[in-house]
Amino acid sequence: SRFQRLVDDLITLARSDQPAERSPIDIAELARQVCRERGVPEEIVSAEGPTTWSVDRRRIGQLLGNLLANAAAYGGGAVAVRLQLTGENGRIEVDDDGPGVSPEDKPVIFDRFVRGSSAGIRGGTDGTGLGLALVAQHSAAHGGNASVLDRPGGGARFRVDLPGCS
């Protein structure tokens, strides 16, 4: 099953060089749906500003799913999903309750086949090292970027900035 996940992720990465197919979607409903699918309480989703964003539904769904899976496997679980549209720019943030990301892992955490130093401590060894690379790739397909910050009070905050969402 790990090999199949690796192959699926590699195929998705190969296809992700295509431009995003944007259409208007309710980003808050998509985030709640992804939470339900991942067994995460949808009450952690909050939105500020309009919730109809022009994004690629499939890519953003996978991006959210990967961030939630990463939080569950390595970050003690997701504690917040924040969606914010300011002007034309959308921002997605997923906070976890884990140890955070070490300073030496932050510059490379979104690279392919990289697994942070906490991967061996939490979550076992079944990750492919492609989940966050897909997050970065899907962000870039929208003209945006992904980053990781320290969450106030501990843990990590994964942030995706997406221009042109309104």
DSSP file with accessible surface (Angstrom, degrees, kcal/mol):
  #  RESIDUE AA STRUCTURE BP1 BP2  ACC     N-H-->O    O-->H-N    N-H-->O    O-->H-N    TCO  KAPPA ALPHA  PHI   PSI    X-CA   Y-CA   Z-CA
    1    1 A S     >        0   0  124      0, 0.0     4,-2.3     0, 0.0     5,-0.2   0.000 360.0 360.0 360.0 -34.8    0.0    0.0    0.0
    2    2 A R  H  >  +     0   0  112      2,-0.2     4,-2.3     1,-0.2     5,-0.1   0.923 360.0  49.8 -65.0 -41.0    2.9    2.4    0.7
    3    3 A F  H  > S+     0   0  150      2,-0.2     4,-2.7     1,-0.2    -1,-0.2   0.922 109.7  51.2 -62.9 -40.9    4.3    1.7   -2.8
    4    4 A Q  H  > S+     0   0  103      1,-0.2     4,-2.9     2,-0.2    -1,-0.2   0.913 109.6  49.9 -63.5 -41.3    0.8    2.4   -4.3
    5    5 A R  H  X S+     0   0   93     -4,-2.3     4,-2.8     2,-0.2    -1,-0.2   0.913 110.4  51.1 -61.8 -40.8    0.7    5.7   -2.4
    6    6 A L  H  X S+     0   0   43     -4,-2.3     4,-2.6     2,-0.2    -2,-0.2   0.943 111.9  45.9 -62.1 -46.5    4.1    6.6   -3.7
    7    7 A V  H  X S+     0   0   45     -4,-2.7     4,-2.6     2,-0.2     5,-0.2   0.936 113.5  49.5 -62.3 -46.1    3.1    5.8   -7.3
    8    8 A D  H  X S+     0   0   73     -4,-2.9     4,-2.4     1,-0.2    -1,-0.2   0.918 112.4  47.8 -59.6 -43.6   -0.1    7.8   -6.9
    9    9 A D  H  X S+     0   0   29     -4,-2.8     4,-2.6     2,-0.2    -1,-0.2   0.903 111.1  50.6 -65.5 -39.5    1.7   10.8   -5.5
   10   10 A L  H  X S+     0   0   70     -4,-2.6     4,-2.4     2,-0.2    -2,-0.2   0.907 110.5  49.3 -65.3 -40.0    4.3   10.7   -8.2
   11   11 A I  H  X S+     0   0   70     -4,-2.6     4,-2.2     2,-0.2    -2,-0.2   0.933 111.3  49.5 -63.6 -43.9    1.6   10.6  -10.9
   12   12 A T  H  X S+     0   0   28     -4,-2.4     4,-1.3     1,-0.2    -2,-0.2   0.918 110.6  50.4 -61.4 -42.4   -0.1   13.5   -9.2
   13   13 A L  H  < S+     0   0    2     -4,-2.6     3,-0.3     1,-0.2     4,-0.3   0.919 109.5  50.9 -61.4 -42.4    3.2   15.5   -9.1
   14   14 A A  H >< S+     0   0   68     -4,-2.4     3,-0.8     1,-0.2    -1,-0.2   0.896 114.2  44.0 -62.7 -38.8    3.8   14.8  -12.8
   15   15 A R  H >< S+     0   0  168     -4,-2.2     3,-1.6     1,-0.2    -1,-0.2   0.681  96.1  78.2 -78.1 -17.7    0.3   16.0  -13.7
   16   16 A S  T 3< S+     0   0    3     -4,-1.3    -1,-0.2    -3,-0.3    -2,-0.2   0.512  71.1  80.6 -76.8  -1.5    0.5   19.1  -11.4
   17   17 A D  T <  S+     0   0  115     -3,-0.8    -1,-0.3    -4,-0.3    -2,-0.1   0.632  74.8  97.0 -73.7 -12.3    2.7   21.0  -13.8
   18   18 A Q  S <  S-     0   0  123     -3,-1.6     3,-0.1     1,-0.1    -3,-0.0  -0.426  90.0 -97.3 -71.6 150.4   -0.6   21.8  -15.6
   19   19 A P        -     0   0   95      0, 0.0   123,-0.1     0, 0.0    -1,-0.1  -0.308  47.0 -92.2 -66.4 154.8   -2.1   25.2  -14.8
   20   20 A A        -     0   0   20    121,-1.2     2,-1.0     1,-0.1    -4,-0.0  -0.418  28.0-136.3 -66.0 140.7   -4.9   25.3  -12.2
   21   21 A E        -     0   0  157     -2,-0.1    36,-0.4    -3,-0.1    37,-0.2  -0.790  31.8-160.5 -99.1  89.5   -8.5   25.0  -13.6
   22   22 A R        +     0   0   80     -2,-1.0    34,-0.2    34,-0.2    32,-0.1  -0.467  23.3 153.9 -78.9 142.1  -10.1   27.7  -11.6
   23   23 A S  E     -A   55   0A  57     32,-1.7    32,-1.8    -2,-0.2     2,-0.2  -0.958  52.1 -83.0-155.1 158.4  -13.8   28.0  -11.0
   24   24 A P  E     +A   54   0A 100      0, 0.0     2,-0.3     0, 0.0    30,-0.2  -0.483  56.5 165.0 -68.8 127.4  -15.9   29.5   -8.2
   25   25 A I  E     -A   53   0A  14     28,-2.5    28,-2.5    -2,-0.2     2,-1.1  -0.959  46.7-108.7-136.5 158.8  -16.3   27.2   -5.2
   26   26 A D  E  >  -A   52   0A  66     -2,-0.3     4,-2.2    26,-0.2    26,-0.2  -0.783  32.9-168.8 -86.7 100.1  -17.4   27.6   -1.6
   27   27 A I  H  > S+     0   0    0     24,-2.8     4,-2.5    -2,-1.1    -1,-0.2   0.848  82.2  54.7 -63.3 -35.0  -14.0   27.2    0.1
   28   28 A A  H  > S+     0   0    4     23,-0.5     4,-2.4     2,-0.2    -1,-0.2   0.922 109.5  46.9 -67.1 -41.8  -15.5   26.8    3.6
   29   29 A E  H  > S+     0   0   70      2,-0.2     4,-2.6     1,-0.2    -2,-0.2   0.911 111.9  51.2 -66.1 -40.3  -17.7   24.0    2.5
   30   30 A L  H  X S+     0   0    6     -4,-2.2     4,-2.6     2,-0.2     5,-0.2   0.938 110.4  49.0 -61.1 -44.3  -14.8   22.3    0.7
   31   31 A A  H  X S+     0   0    1     -4,-2.5     4,-2.3     1,-0.2    -2,-0.2   0.918 111.9  48.4 -62.7 -41.8  -12.7   22.6    3.9
   32   32 A R  H  X S+     0   0   74     -4,-2.4     4,-2.6     2,-0.2    -1,-0.2   0.910 111.3  51.1 -64.4 -40.3  -15.5   21.1    6.0
   33   33 A Q  H  X S+     0   0   56     -4,-2.6     4,-2.5     2,-0.2    -2,-0.2   0.929 110.2  48.3 -62.3 -45.0  -16.0   18.3    3.6
   34   34 A V  H  X S+     0   0    4     -4,-2.6     4,-1.7     1,-0.2    -1,-0.2   0.908 110.4  52.6 -63.8 -39.5  -12.3   17.4    3.6
   35   35 A C  H  <>S+     0   0    1     -4,-2.3     5,-3.0    -5,-0.2     4,-0.5   0.946 109.6  48.6 -59.6 -47.3  -12.3   17.5    7.4
   36   36 A R  H ><5S+     0   0  112     -4,-2.6     3,-1.3     1,-0.2    -2,-0.2   0.923 110.4  51.4 -58.7 -44.8  -15.3   15.1    7.5
   37   37 A E  H 3<5S+     0   0  129     -4,-2.5    -1,-0.2     1,-0.3    -2,-0.2   0.813 113.8  44.7 -62.4 -30.3  -13.5   12.8    5.0
   38   38 A R  T 3<5S-     0   0  120     -4,-1.7    -1,-0.3    -3,-0.3    -2,-0.2   0.361 115.5-112.3 -95.0   1.3  -10.4   12.8    7.3
   39   39 A G  T < 5S+     0   0   68     -3,-1.3    -3,-0.2    -4,-0.5    -2,-0.1   0.779  71.7 139.1  72.6  26.6  -12.3   12.3   10.5
   40   40 A V      < -     0   0   23     -5,-3.0    -1,-0.3    -6,-0.2    -2,-0.1  -0.867  64.3-103.0-103.8 134.1  -11.4   15.8   11.7
   41   41 A P    >   -     0   0   77      0, 0.0     3,-1.6     0, 0.0     4,-0.1  -0.372  23.8-145.9 -58.2 124.6  -14.1   17.9   13.5
   42   42 A E  G >  S+     0   0   58      1,-0.3     3,-1.9     2,-0.1    39,-0.1   0.661  88.6  82.4 -69.7 -11.2  -15.3   20.4   10.9
   43   43 A E  G 3  S+     0   0  155      1,-0.3    -1,-0.3   -11,-0.1   -11,-0.0   0.656  76.4  71.2 -66.4 -14.3  -15.8   22.9   13.8
   44   44 A I  G <  S+     0   0   33     -3,-1.6    37,-2.4    36,-0.1     2,-0.4   0.614  78.8  97.4 -77.2  -8.5  -12.1   23.7   13.5
   45   45 A V  E <   +b   81   0B  18     -3,-1.9     2,-0.3    35,-0.2    37,-0.2  -0.664  49.9 171.8 -83.5 128.1  -12.9   25.5   10.2
   46   46 A S  E     -b   82   0B  59     35,-2.5    37,-2.2    -2,-0.4     2,-0.4  -0.977  13.3-158.2-133.1 150.2  -13.3   29.3   10.3
   47   47 A A  E     -b   83   0B  50     -2,-0.3     2,-0.4    35,-0.2    37,-0.2  -0.983   6.7-165.5-131.6 141.6  -13.6   31.8    7.5
   48   48 A E  E     -b   84   0B 123     35,-2.7    37,-2.0    -2,-0.4    -2,-0.0  -0.994  64.8  -2.5-125.7 125.3  -13.0   35.5    7.3
   49   49 A G  S    S-     0   0   48     -2,-0.4    37,-0.1    35,-0.2    34,-0.1  -0.344 115.2 -11.8  89.0-174.2  -14.4   37.4    4.3
   50   50 A P        -     0   0   84      0, 0.0    -2,-0.2     0, 0.0    35,-0.1  -0.246  52.5-155.2 -59.3 145.7  -16.2   35.9    1.3
   51   51 A T        +     0   0   42     -4,-0.1   -24,-2.8   -24,-0.1     2,-0.8   0.424  67.5  95.5-105.6   0.3  -16.1   32.1    1.0
   52   52 A T  E     +A   26   0A  85    -26,-0.2     2,-0.4   -25,-0.1   -26,-0.2  -0.844  56.6 175.1 -91.3 111.2  -16.6   31.9   -2.7
   53   53 A W  E     -A   25   0A   3    -28,-2.5   -28,-2.5    -2,-0.8     2,-1.0  -0.901  36.2-126.0-116.8 148.9  -13.1   31.6   -4.2
   54   54 A S  E     +A   24   0A  32    111,-3.6     2,-0.3    -2,-0.4   -32,-0.1  -0.801  61.4 126.2 -94.2  96.9  -11.9   31.0   -7.7
   55   55 A V  E    S-A   23   0A   0    -32,-1.8   -32,-1.7    -2,-1.0     2,-0.8  -0.910  70.9 -86.9-142.9 170.1   -9.6   28.0   -7.3
   56   56 A D     >  -     0   0   11     -2,-0.3     4,-2.8   -34,-0.2     5,-0.3  -0.763  37.7-155.2 -83.8 108.1   -9.1   24.5   -8.7
   57   57 A R  H  > S+     0   0  101     -2,-0.8     4,-2.5   -36,-0.4     5,-0.2   0.895  89.2  48.4 -55.1 -46.5  -11.4   22.4   -6.5
   58   58 A R  H  > S+     0   0  133      1,-0.2     4,-2.3     2,-0.2    -1,-0.2   0.947 114.4  45.3 -62.5 -46.7   -9.5   19.1   -6.9
   59   59 A R  H  > S+     0   0    2      2,-0.2     4,-2.6     1,-0.2    -2,-0.2   0.915 115.2  45.8 -65.2 -44.4   -6.1   20.7   -6.2
   60   60 A I  H  X S+     0   0    0     -4,-2.8     4,-2.8     2,-0.2     5,-0.2   0.886 111.0  54.2 -69.4 -35.1   -7.3   22.7   -3.2
   61   61 A G  H  X S+     0   0   16     -4,-2.5     4,-2.5    -5,-0.3    -2,-0.2   0.934 112.4  43.3 -60.7 -44.7   -9.1   19.6   -1.8
   62   62 A Q  H  X S+     0   0   45     -4,-2.3     4,-3.0    -5,-0.2     5,-0.2   0.912 111.8  54.2 -68.2 -39.8   -6.0   17.5   -2.0
   63   63 A L  H  X S+     0   0    0     -4,-2.6     4,-2.3     2,-0.2    -2,-0.2   0.952 112.0  43.8 -57.0 -50.0   -3.9   20.4   -0.6
   64   64 A L  H  X S+     0   0    2     -4,-2.8     4,-2.6     1,-0.2     5,-0.2   0.917 113.4  51.7 -62.3 -43.5   -6.2   20.6    2.4
   65   65 A G  H  X S+     0   0    1     -4,-2.5     4,-2.6    -5,-0.2    -2,-0.2   0.909 110.1  48.7 -60.5 -41.8   -6.3   16.8    2.8
   66   66 A N  H  X S+     0   0   21     -4,-3.0     4,-2.5     2,-0.2    -1,-0.2   0.896 111.1  49.7 -66.5 -39.6   -2.5   16.6    2.7
   67   67 A L  H  X S+     0   0    2     -4,-2.3     4,-2.3    -5,-0.2    -2,-0.2   0.915 113.4  46.3 -65.8 -40.0   -2.2   19.3    5.3
   68   68 A L  H  X S+     0   0    4     -4,-2.6     4,-2.3     2,-0.2    -2,-0.2   0.904 113.2  49.1 -67.8 -40.5   -4.7   17.6    7.6
   69   69 A A  H  X S+     0   0   35     -4,-2.6     4,-2.6    -5,-0.2     5,-0.2   0.910 111.2  50.2 -64.6 -40.6   -3.0   14.2    7.1
   70   70 A N  H  X>S+     0   0   28     -4,-2.5     4,-2.7     2,-0.2     5,-0.6   0.924 110.4  49.7 -63.3 -43.0    0.4   15.8    7.9
   71   71 A A  H  X5S+     0   0    3     -4,-2.3     6,-2.8     1,-0.2     4,-1.6   0.907 113.3  46.9 -62.9 -39.8   -1.0   17.3   11.1
   72   72 A A  H  <5S+     0   0   69     -4,-2.3     4,-0.3     4,-0.2    -2,-0.2   0.912 118.2  40.5 -68.4 -41.7   -2.5   14.0   12.1
   73   73 A A  H  <5S+     0   0   35     -4,-2.6    -2,-0.2    -5,-0.2    -1,-0.2   0.872 136.8   8.3 -76.8 -37.6    0.7   12.0   11.4
   74   74 A Y  H  <5S+     0   0   38     -4,-2.7    -3,-0.2    -5,-0.2    -2,-0.2   0.516 123.7  53.3-124.2 -10.9    3.3   14.4   12.7
   75   75 A G  S  <<S-     0   0    1     -4,-1.6    22,-1.4    -5,-0.6    23,-0.4   0.132 102.9-103.6-121.7  19.6    1.7   17.3   14.5
   76   76 A G  S    S-     0   0   40     -4,-0.3    -4,-0.2    20,-0.2    -5,-0.1   0.636  81.0 -57.0  72.1   9.3   -0.6   15.8   17.1
   77   77 A G        -     0   0   20     -6,-2.8    20,-1.5    -7,-0.1     2,-0.2   0.053  69.7 -68.6 100.0 151.2   -3.7   16.6   15.0
   78   78 A A  E     + C   0  96B  20     18,-0.2    18,-0.3   -10,-0.2     3,-0.1  -0.555  39.3 177.9 -74.5 138.0   -5.1   19.7   13.4
   79   79 A V  E     +     0   0B  59     16,-2.8     2,-0.3     1,-0.4    17,-0.2   0.534  66.5  16.6-115.7 -13.8   -6.5   22.3   15.8
   80   80 A A  E     - C   0  95B  18     15,-1.2    15,-2.4     2,-0.0     2,-0.4  -0.963  47.1-167.4-160.2 141.1   -7.6   25.0   13.3
   81   81 A V  E     -bC  45  94B   1    -37,-2.4   -35,-2.5    -2,-0.3     2,-0.4  -0.980  22.0-170.5-126.0 114.0   -8.2   25.6    9.6
   82   82 A R  E     -bC  46  93B  63     11,-2.8    11,-2.5    -2,-0.4     2,-0.4  -0.929   7.5-169.2-111.9 135.0   -8.5   29.3    8.8
   83   83 A L  E     +bC  47  92B   4    -37,-2.2   -35,-2.7    -2,-0.4     2,-0.4  -0.981  10.6 175.6-122.1 129.0   -9.7   30.6    5.5
   84   84 A Q  E     -bC  48  91B  55      7,-2.4     7,-2.4    -2,-0.4     2,-0.5  -0.992  16.0-168.1-141.2 128.7   -9.3   34.3    4.7
   85   85 A L  E     + C   0  90B  14    -37,-2.0     2,-0.5    -2,-0.4     5,-0.2  -0.977  11.1 175.9-115.6 117.1  -10.0   36.3    1.5
   86   86 A T  E >   - C   0  89B  83      3,-2.8     3,-2.3    -2,-0.5     2,-0.3  -0.978  66.5 -45.5-122.0 114.0   -8.6   39.8    1.5
   87   87 A G  T 3  S-     0   0   64     -2,-0.5     0, 0.0     1,-0.3     0, 0.0  -0.493 124.2 -25.5  63.2-120.8   -9.1   41.6   -1.8
   88   88 A E  T 3  S+     0   0  123     -2,-0.3    77,-3.5    77,-0.1    78,-0.5   0.433 119.2  97.6 -99.7  -1.8   -8.1   39.1   -4.4
   89   89 A N  E <   -C   86   0B  93     -3,-2.3    -3,-2.8    75,-0.2     2,-0.3  -0.796  54.9-160.3-101.7 127.0   -5.8   37.1   -2.2
   90   90 A G  E     -CD  85 162B   0     72,-3.4    72,-3.2    -2,-0.5     2,-0.4  -0.737   4.0-165.9 -99.6 148.3   -6.8   33.9   -0.4
   91   91 A R  E     -CD  84 161B  74     -7,-2.4    -7,-2.4    -2,-0.3     2,-0.4  -0.998   4.2-169.5-135.4 131.3   -5.0   32.4    2.6
   92   92 A I  E     -CD  83 160B   0     68,-2.6    68,-2.9    -2,-0.4     2,-0.4  -0.981   8.9-176.4-117.0 129.4   -5.4   29.0    4.0
   93   93 A E  E     -CD  82 159B  14    -11,-2.5   -11,-2.8    -2,-0.4     2,-0.5  -0.996   9.4-170.6-128.5 135.1   -3.8   28.1    7.4
   94   94 A V  E     -CD  81 158B   1     64,-2.4    64,-2.8    -2,-0.4     2,-0.4  -0.990  10.5-163.4-123.8 118.7   -3.8   24.8    9.1
   95   95 A D  E     -CD  80 157B   6    -15,-2.4   -16,-2.8    -2,-0.5   -15,-1.2  -0.810   5.0-165.3-100.7 142.8   -2.5   24.7   12.7
   96   96 A D  E     -C   78   0B   7     60,-2.4   -18,-0.2    -2,-0.4   -20,-0.2  -0.748  25.1-131.6-121.8 173.6   -1.4   21.6   14.5
   97   97 A D        +     0   0   96    -20,-1.5    58,-0.2   -22,-1.4   -21,-0.2  -0.041  69.9 104.7-112.3  27.4   -0.8   20.7   18.1
   98   98 A G  S    S-     0   0   14    -23,-0.4    57,-0.2   -21,-0.1   -23,-0.2   0.000  90.2 -73.0 -95.8-156.9    2.6   19.0   17.7
   99   99 A P  S    S-     0   0   87      0, 0.0   -24,-0.1     0, 0.0     2,-0.1   0.517  70.6-124.4 -79.2  -5.7    6.2   19.8   18.3
  100  100 A G        -     0   0   16    -26,-0.1     2,-0.5    54,-0.1    56,-0.2  -0.316  36.5 -62.4  86.6-178.2    6.5   22.2   15.4
  101  101 A V        -     0   0   21     54,-0.3     5,-0.1    48,-0.1   -26,-0.0  -0.934  53.5-117.2-110.4 129.9    9.0   22.1   12.6
  102  102 A S    >>  -     0   0   24     -2,-0.5     4,-1.7     1,-0.1     3,-0.8  -0.254  23.4-115.4 -64.7 151.6   12.6   22.4   13.5
  103  103 A P  T 34 S+     0   0  101      0, 0.0    -1,-0.1     0, 0.0     3,-0.0   0.862 116.6  53.3 -56.6 -34.9   14.5   25.4   12.0
  104  104 A E  T 34 S+     0   0  136      1,-0.2     4,-0.2     2,-0.1    -2,-0.0   0.789 110.1  47.7 -75.0 -21.7   16.7   23.1    9.9
  105  105 A D  T X> S+     0   0   24     -3,-0.8     4,-1.5     1,-0.1     3,-1.3   0.772  93.2  78.3 -85.6 -26.3   13.7   21.4    8.4
  106  106 A K  T 3< S+     0   0   56     -4,-1.7     3,-0.4     1,-0.3     4,-0.3   0.875  89.9  51.9 -55.3 -43.1   11.8   24.6    7.5
  107  107 A P  T 34 S+     0   0  102      0, 0.0    -1,-0.3     0, 0.0    -2,-0.1   0.742 123.9  28.1 -67.8 -19.0   13.8   25.5    4.3
  108  108 A V  T X4 S+     0   0   54     -3,-1.3     3,-2.3    -4,-0.2    -2,-0.2   0.433  85.1 104.8-120.3  -0.2   13.3   22.0    2.8
  109  109 A I  T 3< S+     0   0   13     -4,-1.5    23,-0.2    -3,-0.4     7,-0.1   0.766  85.1  48.4 -60.7 -25.5   10.0   20.7    4.3
  110  110 A F  T 3  S+     0   0   32     -4,-0.3    -1,-0.3    22,-0.1    26,-0.2   0.402  89.6 107.7 -95.8   4.4    8.1   21.3    1.0
  111  111 A D  S X  S-     0   0   83     -3,-2.3     3,-1.3     1,-0.1    22,-0.2  -0.447  82.8 -88.8 -78.3 156.2   10.8   19.5   -1.2
  112  112 A R  T 3  S+     0   0  118      1,-0.2    18,-0.2    21,-0.1    -1,-0.1  -0.378 106.9   7.1 -67.1 139.3   10.1   16.1   -2.7
  113  113 A F  T 3  S+     0   0  120     16,-1.7     2,-0.5     1,-0.2    -1,-0.2   0.563  93.1 135.7  66.5  14.5   11.0   13.1   -0.6
  114  114 A V    <   -     0   0   41     -3,-1.3     2,-0.4    15,-0.9    -1,-0.2  -0.783  32.0-174.2 -92.8 132.9   11.8   15.2    2.5
  115  115 A R        -     0   0   75     -2,-0.5     5,-0.1    -3,-0.1    -6,-0.0  -0.998  27.6-118.9-124.4 126.0   10.5   14.0    5.8
  116  116 A G    >   -     0   0   13     -2,-0.4     3,-2.0    -7,-0.1     4,-0.4  -0.042  29.9-101.2 -59.8 165.0   11.0   16.2    8.7
  117  117 A S  G >  S+     0   0   75      1,-0.3     3,-0.6     2,-0.2     4,-0.4   0.779 121.4  60.0 -62.6 -23.3   13.0   15.1   11.7
  118  118 A S  G 3> S+     0   0   24      1,-0.2     4,-3.0     2,-0.2     3,-0.4   0.608  81.3  86.9 -80.9  -7.0    9.8   14.4   13.7
  119  119 A A  G <4 S+     0   0    4     -3,-2.0    -1,-0.2     1,-0.3    -2,-0.2   0.863  90.6  46.0 -61.5 -35.3    8.7   11.8   11.1
  120  120 A G  T <4 S+     0   0   62     -3,-0.6    -1,-0.3    -4,-0.4    -2,-0.2   0.765 115.6  46.8 -77.6 -22.5   10.6    9.1   12.8
  121  121 A I  T  4 S+     0   0  142     -3,-0.4     2,-0.4    -4,-0.4    -2,-0.2   0.900 121.0  29.8 -84.2 -43.2    9.3   10.1   16.2
  122  122 A R  S  < S+     0   0   96     -4,-3.0    -1,-0.2     1,-0.1   -49,-0.1  -0.900 120.5  15.8-118.3 142.8    5.6   10.5   15.3
  123  123 A G  S >  S-     0   0   40     -2,-0.4     3,-0.7   -51,-0.1    -1,-0.1   0.504  95.9-112.5  83.7   1.7    3.6    8.7   12.7
  124  124 A G  T 3   -     0   0   41      1,-0.2     3,-0.2    -4,-0.2    -2,-0.1  -0.302  48.8 -63.1  71.9-153.4    6.0    5.8   12.0
  125  125 A T  T 3  S+     0   0  105      1,-0.1    -1,-0.2    -5,-0.1    -5,-0.1   0.073  98.5 102.9-125.0  24.0    7.8    5.4    8.7
  126  126 A D    <   +     0   0   86     -3,-0.7    -1,-0.1     2,-0.0    -2,-0.1   0.484  51.2 108.7 -94.6   3.3    5.0    4.9    6.1
  127  127 A G        -     0   0   13     -3,-0.2  -121,-0.0    -4,-0.1   -12,-0.0  -0.374  60.1-146.3 -74.9 156.3    5.0    8.4    4.6
  128  128 A T        -     0   0   17     -2,-0.1    -1,-0.1  -123,-0.1   -15,-0.1   0.578  32.3-122.4 -96.8 -13.1    6.3    9.0    1.1
  129  129 A G  S    S+     0   0   12    -16,-0.1   -16,-1.7   -17,-0.1   -15,-0.9   0.697  91.4  95.0  77.5  18.1    7.8   12.5    1.7
  130  130 A L     >  +     0   0    0    -18,-0.2     4,-2.4   -17,-0.2     5,-0.2   0.548  52.4  86.4-116.3 -12.3    5.5   13.8   -1.1
  131  131 A G  H  > S+     0   0   24      1,-0.2     4,-1.6     2,-0.2   -65,-0.1   0.932  97.7  37.9 -58.8 -49.2    2.5   15.2    0.7
  132  132 A L  H  > S+     0   0   13      2,-0.2     4,-2.4     1,-0.2    -1,-0.2   0.821 112.0  59.4 -75.0 -26.7    3.9   18.6    1.4
  133  133 A A  H  > S+     0   0    5    -22,-0.2     4,-2.5     2,-0.2    -2,-0.2   0.906 105.9  49.5 -64.3 -37.7    5.6   18.7   -2.0
  134  134 A L  H  X S+     0   0    0     -4,-2.4     4,-3.0     2,-0.2     5,-0.3   0.888 107.3  54.6 -66.8 -38.3    2.1   18.3   -3.5
  135  135 A V  H  X S+     0   0    0     -4,-1.6     4,-2.2     1,-0.2    -2,-0.2   0.950 111.5  44.5 -58.0 -47.8    0.9   21.2   -1.3
  136  136 A A  H  X S+     0   0   28     -4,-2.4     4,-2.6     1,-0.2    -2,-0.2   0.910 113.8  50.1 -64.1 -41.0    3.7   23.4   -2.6
  137  137 A Q  H  X S+     0   0   44     -4,-2.5     4,-2.1     2,-0.2    -2,-0.2   0.914 111.6  46.9 -65.2 -44.5    3.0   22.3   -6.2
  138  138 A H  H  X S+     0   0    0     -4,-3.0     4,-0.8     2,-0.2    -1,-0.2   0.875 112.5  51.1 -66.6 -35.6   -0.7   22.9   -6.0
  139  139 A S  H ><>S+     0   0    0     -4,-2.2     5,-2.8    -5,-0.3     3,-1.0   0.938 110.4  48.8 -62.6 -47.3    0.0   26.3   -4.4
  140  140 A A  H ><5S+     0   0   59     -4,-2.6     3,-2.1     1,-0.3    -2,-0.2   0.855 102.2  61.9 -63.2 -34.9    2.4   27.2   -7.3
  141  141 A A  H 3<5S+     0   0   27     -4,-2.1  -121,-1.2     1,-0.3    -1,-0.3   0.773 106.1  47.7 -63.1 -24.4   -0.2   26.1   -9.9
  142  142 A H  T <<5S-     0   0    6     -3,-1.0    -1,-0.3    -4,-0.8    -2,-0.2   0.301 125.6-104.3 -92.9   4.0   -2.4   28.9   -8.5
  143  143 A G  T < 5S+     0   0   59     -3,-2.1    -3,-0.2     1,-0.2    -2,-0.1   0.651  89.0 107.1  81.8  14.4    0.5   31.4   -8.6
  144  144 A G      < -     0   0   16     -5,-2.8     2,-0.3    -6,-0.2    -1,-0.2  -0.244  58.0-129.0-111.9-162.8    0.9   31.1   -4.8
  145  145 A N  E     -E  161   0B  85     16,-1.8    16,-2.6    -2,-0.1     2,-0.4  -0.978   5.7-135.1-150.5 160.4    3.2   29.7   -2.3
  146  146 A A  E     +E  160   0B  20     -2,-0.3     2,-0.3    14,-0.2    14,-0.2  -0.915  26.3 169.7-117.7 145.4    3.3   27.5    0.8
  147  147 A S  E     -E  159   0B  33     12,-2.7    12,-2.9    -2,-0.4     2,-0.4  -0.950  24.7-134.1-147.2 165.9    5.2   28.1    4.0
  148  148 A V  E     +E  158   0B  14     -2,-0.3     2,-0.3    10,-0.2    10,-0.2  -0.989  24.5 174.8-128.3 137.0    5.5   26.9    7.6
  149  149 A L  E     -E  157   0B  61      8,-2.8     8,-2.6    -2,-0.4     2,-0.4  -0.835  39.4 -92.2-128.4 168.7    5.6   29.0   10.7
  150  150 A D  E     -E  156   0B 105     -2,-0.3     6,-0.2     6,-0.2     5,-0.0  -0.704  41.8-128.2 -81.2 134.1    5.6   28.5   14.4
  151  151 A R    >   -     0   0   48      4,-2.1     3,-2.6    -2,-0.4     6,-0.0  -0.694  28.9-106.0 -81.9 131.8    2.1   28.5   15.9
  152  152 A P  T 3  S+     0   0   89      0, 0.0    -1,-0.1     0, 0.0     4,-0.0  -0.372 110.8  23.7 -55.0 129.0    1.7   30.8   18.8
  153  153 A G  T 3  S-     0   0   87      2,-0.0     2,-0.1    -3,-0.0    -2,-0.0   0.416 134.2 -58.4  91.8  -2.0    1.5   28.6   21.9
  154  154 A G  S <  S+     0   0   38     -3,-2.6     2,-0.1     1,-0.2   -54,-0.1  -0.195  94.1  68.1 111.9 156.8    3.4   25.7   20.2
  155  155 A G  S    S-     0   0    7    -57,-0.2    -4,-2.1   -58,-0.2     2,-0.3  -0.427  79.0 -64.0  92.9-171.8    3.0   23.5   17.2
  156  156 A A  E     - E   0 150B   0     -6,-0.2   -60,-2.4   -56,-0.2     2,-0.5  -0.846  28.9-152.6-117.0 153.4    3.2   24.4   13.5
  157  157 A R  E     -DE  95 149B  46     -8,-2.6    -8,-2.8    -2,-0.3     2,-0.5  -0.979  10.4-159.6-124.6 114.0    1.2   26.7   11.2
  158  158 A F  E     -DE  94 148B   7    -64,-2.8   -64,-2.4    -2,-0.5     2,-0.4  -0.851  14.6-166.6 -95.2 126.4    1.1   25.7    7.6
  159  159 A R  E     -DE  93 147B  51    -12,-2.9   -12,-2.7    -2,-0.5     2,-0.5  -0.946  13.5-171.0-121.5 134.5    0.2   28.7    5.4
  160  160 A V  E     -DE  92 146B   1    -68,-2.9   -68,-2.6    -2,-0.4     2,-0.5  -0.993   7.5-162.1-123.9 121.2   -0.8   28.8    1.7
  161  161 A D  E     -DE  91 145B  39    -16,-2.6   -16,-1.8    -2,-0.5   -70,-0.2  -0.925   8.4-174.6-104.9 128.9   -1.2   32.1    0.0
  162  162 A L  E     -D   90   0B   1    -72,-3.2   -72,-3.4    -2,-0.5     3,-0.4  -0.957   9.3-153.8-127.7 110.9   -3.2   32.1   -3.2
  163  163 A P  S    S+     0   0   47      0, 0.0   -74,-0.2     0, 0.0   -19,-0.1  -0.400  73.2  30.8 -77.5 159.9   -3.5   35.2   -5.4
  164  164 A G  S    S+     0   0   30     -2,-0.1   -75,-0.2     1,-0.1   -76,-0.1   0.810  70.5 135.6  69.1  36.4   -6.4   35.9   -7.7
  165  165 A C              0   0    0    -77,-3.5  -111,-3.6    -3,-0.4   -76,-0.2   0.652 360.0 360.0 -90.0 -17.8   -9.1   34.0   -5.8
  166  166 A S              0   0   87    -78,-0.5  -113,-0.1  -113,-0.2   -78,-0.1  -0.501 360.0 360.0 -92.4 360.0  -11.9   36.6   -6.0
